[in-house]
Each structure stands twice: as C-alpha cells, then as structure tokens.
C-alpha cells in the first residue's frame, strides 16, 4: 500500500511515529448532527424570500457553531466555509435521502459461542475518493480529511451537485515498524455512489484523488464504542490473535470502517485487515 494513496490493493504501506489520542476519533461529521430534529432544520414557511434567506443563514450559523463546539474537544478548527456543506449534509441526512452501503459478498463467518469473531468479505473493484492528511494528531488528520471529502460530496465537484452519502466512511491507519503506534498520516476514503461510478464528478480540491480500488478480500471484525488510538490498537491486536496468521493479511496498515455516530453509546465500527494478494 502506498502511504500517499488509497488502500485495498493488498500491498504494504509506509510507517511513521504515531501521536495523539482522545476520547473518540475526529470523524465527528457523519451523525453528531442527527441530534438536530427536522423541526429545527425546517423552513418557517413564511413565503418571504428575505425571511427564508435570513433563517437559512441563522440555521447555518447554528449548525456551524455546533460543529465548532464538538470539534474543539478534538483540537480541530472548523472554518467558516464549512457552514454550507454542513447544512447540506445535515438536511439530507435528516430527510428522505438514503445512505448507500458499500456492496460486498460474504465469503465466510467465524463464530464462537454465538459471537461473530470476524467475517471474510469480498469487495469488487470500485471508485473511491481519497485524501491523505498528516496533522499533529491522529484525530486531527481524520477530522480535517473528512471535512475536505465532505466538501466534495456537497457540491465542491465538477458537476456542482450533492453526491449523496455512503457508508462506511473508511480511514486507513498505518503503524510504525514495531506496530505499537500509528503514523500521523491518515487516509480518509469515500465510496462513490453507484450512479456516479461510471462517470465520477471530478473533485475541485487538488488533494482529493479518485482511484479505482481493485477487487479485494478483507477480514472484518465489528466492535462498538470509542475509536481512539488505544481502542483501535486493542481491536487490531484482537483480530490478529483470532486469525493467528500474519501471512494472511497486510500488517503495516489497517482500515477503520465507521457506520454510526461516534458520540453514540453503542455505535458500530469495524476493523478491516486486507488479505495479501
């Protein structure tokens, strides 16, 4: 795996010294905002364009302030130009827009005493939008990376349209040589919705790359709760012990798949190991 590119190619990635951890990872942007009800996000229905515009501005400011408050706990600054993308994503997530799940084929499932230890899955080749960020901390890299991907989703693309949210959002973490800490370089990846796979809108951000990831097999283990460096390292070690065969998978980089609100008590995540080619 190239340290500056996207994963799912079965190769090894670069290492580096990891720093920073917190109560939860910096990808705060998917579902924290779902605490806002549709009533809070709806238009007043006055019919006057000036009042609607004023209310939209107030709504944007309120959502932006919420994001900034949450992000501050992760030492992430949310700039003013995120106000419109935040509003778009929030409105669509709380409306009728359905999130599209990355398709896969289940190959096998390992269970013990009714507990699923891991699944072996096949993912077909597909286009992903990726950005690799290196910040002072792991959480900052994820947070800043996703905000830029979010702009791409929310009209900052060659078609100028909202592309639609897909799940999971993947983050690629790389370990240093001793596999005891994470590199600061983190890749955030977004699966292009099916209707954009053939002709993907081009990102306006030059650091976002569209890559066709080859067909890949992964070992996936679900877990709930916090996703900081400590818990991720625990999950990596747990799956490694279950598989008990480092020759099966890439050992220099791993994927975290995020499905639900990082602030939720029982949120769903997965750790993915990439099968060696």
SULPEHU-V123367 format. One record per pair of residues at least 4 apart in sequence whose ideal C-beta (glycine too) atoms are under 7 Angstrom apart, sorted by the first residue. I is the first residue (numbers start at 1). J is the second residue. Records with the same first field share a line. If there is no record, write none. Layout:
# SULPEHU-V123367
I=J / J
This chain:
# SULPEHU-V123367
1=7 / 9 / 11 / 12 / 13 / 250 / 253
2=13
3=13 / 14 / 174 / 185
4=132
5=211
6=128 / 130 / 187 / 189 / 211 / 213
7=172 / 187 / 253 / 255 / 274
8=123 / 213 / 214 / 216 / 274
9=213 / 214
10=216 / 250 / 274 / 275 / 276 / 277
11=250
12=250 / 252
13=174 / 252 / 253
14=174
15=174 / 175 / 176 / 177 / 183 / 252
16=174 / 176 / 183 / 184 / 185
17=176 / 181
18=138 / 176 / 181 / 182 / 183 / 184 / 229
19=137 / 184
20=136 / 137 / 138 / 139
21=138 / 228 / 229 / 230
22=74 / 139 / 228
23=226 / 228
24=226 / 227 / 228 / 262 / 263
25=139 / 142 / 227 / 228 / 262
26=74 / 76 / 139 / 140 / 142 / 143
27=142 / 143 / 146 / 169 / 171 / 258 / 262
28=32 / 70 / 71 / 74 / 143 / 262
29=146 / 147 / 150
30=169 / 258 / 261
31=260 / 261
32=70 / 261 / 263
33=63 / 90 / 93
34=93 / 94 / 261
36=40 / 41 / 90 / 94
38=42 / 94
41=59 / 90 / 91 / 94
43=52 / 55
44=51 / 55
46=51 / 52
48=52
49=53
50=54
51=55
52=56
53=57
54=58
55=59
56=60
57=61
58=62
59=63 / 87
60=64 / 83 / 84 / 87
61=65 / 83
62=66
63=67 / 86 / 87 / 90
64=68 / 78 / 82 / 83 / 86
65=69
66=70
67=71 / 78 / 82 / 86
68=72 / 78
71=76 / 77 / 78 / 143
74=139 / 143
75=137 / 140
76=140 / 143 / 144
78=82
82=86 / 147
83=87
84=88
85=89 / 150 / 151 / 154
86=90
87=91
88=92 / 154 / 162
89=93 / 150 / 154 / 165
90=94
91=95
92=97 / 162 / 165
93=165
97=164
99=165 / 166 / 167
100=164 / 166 / 193 / 194
101=167
102=123 / 166 / 168 / 191
104=121 / 122 / 123
105=121 / 122
106=119 / 121
107=120 / 121 / 122 / 217
108=120
109=116 / 119
110=117 / 118
111=115 / 116 / 117
112=117
116=222
117=221 / 242
118=219 / 220 / 221 / 239 / 242
119=220
120=217 / 219
121=217 / 218 / 220
122=217
123=215 / 216 / 218
124=215
125=212 / 213 / 214 / 215
126=191 / 197 / 213
127=192 / 197 / 200 / 210 / 212
128=189 / 190 / 191 / 192 / 211 / 213
129=149 / 152 / 190 / 192 / 203 / 208 / 210
130=187 / 189 / 209 / 211
131=145 / 148 / 149 / 188 / 207 / 208
132=185 / 187
133=141 / 144 / 145 / 186 / 188
134=141 / 184 / 185
135=140 / 141 / 144 / 184
136=140
138=142 / 182 / 184 / 186 / 229
139=143
140=144
141=145 / 184 / 185 / 186
142=146 / 171 / 186 / 188
143=147
144=148
145=149 / 186 / 188
146=150 / 169 / 188
147=151
148=205 / 208
149=153 / 188 / 190 / 208
150=154
151=156 / 205
152=156 / 157 / 203 / 205 / 208
153=162 / 163 / 165 / 190
154=162
155=160 / 161 / 162
156=204 / 205
157=163 / 201 / 202 / 203 / 204
158=201 / 202
159=201
163=193 / 196 / 201
164=193
166=190 / 191 / 193
167=259
168=257 / 258 / 259
169=188 / 190 / 258
170=189 / 255 / 257
171=186 / 187 / 188 / 256
172=186 / 187 / 189 / 253 / 255
173=182 / 186 / 232 / 253 / 254 / 256
174=182 / 183 / 185 / 252 / 253
175=179 / 181 / 182 / 183 / 252
176=180 / 181 / 183
179=251
182=229
192=196 / 197 / 200
196=200 / 201
200=210
203=208 / 210
216=274
217=275
218=272 / 273 / 274 / 275
219=239 / 243 / 249 / 272 / 273 / 275
220=270 / 272
221=235 / 239 / 270 / 271
222=268 / 270
223=235 / 269 / 271
224=266 / 267 / 268
225=231
226=231
227=231 / 232 / 256 / 262 / 269
228=232
229=233
230=234
231=235
232=236 / 256
233=237
234=238
235=239 / 271
236=240 / 254 / 271
237=241
238=242
239=243 / 271 / 273
243=248 / 249
246=251
248=275 / 276
249=273 / 274 / 275 / 276
250=274 / 276
254=271 / 272 / 273
255=272
256=269 / 271
257=269 / 270 / 272
258=269
259=268 / 269
260=264 / 267 / 268
261=267
262=267
